[in-house]
Amino acid sequence: MDNELTVVDAKEQNRYEARDANGGLMGFVDYRRTEGLITFLHAETLPEYQGHGVAGRIASQSLDEARQAGLQVRPACPYYQQYLEKHPEYADLVAEAGR
C-alpha cells in the first residue's frame, strides 16, 4: 500500500490529505496555521484504510513539513498527541502551552 499512498497539503481546505493511486481520499488531518504555529485539529482515516499506516504517514509528513517551514506544532488532536509521545524525534516542534 505504501507505493499507492500520496500525502499532500490541501492548503485551500486547511488539511493534509492521503490519496490513493487513483486520487481517492484515504484520510486527512485538519489544521489551523497562524504565524509560526500549526495546530493539528482532527485526524481521520476512512474505515476501509484503517490499520494500514495512513494516519502515521500523514503525521510524519506534516510534521516534517512543519519543521522545514520553521513552525511550532500544537497537537490539539488526540492522534497527534499520541503520535508525538511515540516519536520523540519531533519533540522539539511542540509549542509551549502558553503560546
C-alpha positions as semicolon CSV with decimal commas, in nm:
position;residue;x (nm);y (nm);z (nm)
1;M;0,000;0,000;0,000
2;D;0,290;0,241;0,064
3;N;0,352;0,294;-0,306
4;E;-0,013;0,382;-0,358
5;L;-0,024;0,650;-0,088
6;T;0,046;1,017;-0,154
7;V;0,022;1,285;0,114
8;V;-0,049;1,640;0,001
9;D;-0,108;1,969;0,178
10;A;-0,452;2,080;0,056
11;K;-0,391;2,438;0,168
12;E;-0,723;2,568;0,035
13;Q;-0,900;2,327;0,274
14;N;-0,651;2,366;0,562
15;R;-0,574;1,997;0,577
16;Y;-0,325;1,732;0,479
17;E;-0,477;1,453;0,273
18;A;-0,368;1,099;0,194
19;R;-0,478;0,987;-0,151
20;D;-0,453;0,652;-0,326
21;A;-0,313;0,593;-0,676
22;N;-0,650;0,687;-0,828
23;G;-0,675;1,009;-0,627
24;G;-0,930;0,871;-0,381
25;L;-0,926;1,012;-0,031
26;M;-0,784;0,773;0,230
27;G;-0,754;1,004;0,529
28;F;-0,681;1,358;0,641
29;V;-0,587;1,591;0,923
30;D;-0,743;1,935;0,958
31;Y;-0,516;2,214;1,075
32;R;-0,512;2,583;1,160
33;R;-0,200;2,776;1,070
34;T;-0,101;3,109;1,219
35;E;0,231;3,288;1,212
36;G;0,495;3,046;1,332
37;L;0,244;2,783;1,451
38;I;0,039;2,497;1,309
39;T;-0,233;2,339;1,519
40;F;-0,344;1,990;1,419
41;L;-0,715;1,974;1,499
42;H;-0,864;1,645;1,381
43;A;-0,720;1,338;1,209
44;E;-0,936;1,081;1,040
45;T;-0,872;0,770;0,831
46;L;-1,156;0,635;0,619
47;P;-1,274;0,300;0,759
48;E;-1,154;0,087;0,467
49;Y;-0,797;0,218;0,514
50;Q;-0,769;0,196;0,892
51;G;-0,483;-0,016;1,018
52;H;-0,267;0,044;0,709
53;G;-0,048;0,326;0,840
54;V;-0,234;0,607;0,665
55;A;-0,258;0,836;0,969
56;G;0,108;0,776;1,053
57;R;0,217;0,874;0,703
58;I;0,008;1,191;0,722
59;A;0,150;1,273;1,065
60;S;0,514;1,215;0,972
61;Q;0,494;1,417;0,650
62;S;0,300;1,705;0,808
63;L;0,546;1,722;1,098
64;D;0,845;1,706;0,861
65;E;0,698;1,991;0,659
66;A;0,629;2,191;0,977
67;R;0,996;2,152;1,067
68;Q;1,107;2,260;0,719
69;A;0,884;2,568;0,741
70;G;1,016;2,660;1,087
71;L;0,677;2,611;1,251
72;Q;0,599;2,511;1,606
73;V;0,329;2,246;1,647
74;R;0,026;2,237;1,873
75;P;-0,124;1,886;1,881
76;A;-0,492;1,951;1,965
77;C;-0,588;1,618;1,804
78;P;-0,561;1,308;2,027
79;Y;-0,397;1,112;1,745
80;Y;-0,119;1,370;1,712
81;Q;-0,072;1,379;2,089
82;Q;-0,018;1,002;2,090
83;Y;0,199;1,011;1,779
84;L;0,428;1,273;1,932
85;E;0,461;1,067;2,252
86;K;0,573;0,767;2,044
87;H;0,806;0,972;1,820
88;P;1,037;1,183;2,037
89;E;1,229;1,296;1,729
90;Y;0,953;1,555;1,686
91;A;0,951;1,678;2,048
92;D;1,141;1,995;1,957
93;L;0,846;2,105;1,740
94;V;0,587;2,109;2,018
95;A;0,486;2,463;2,113
96;E;0,489;2,569;2,473
97;A;0,145;2,572;2,636
98;G;0,133;2,948;2,675
99;R;0,185;3,020;2,308
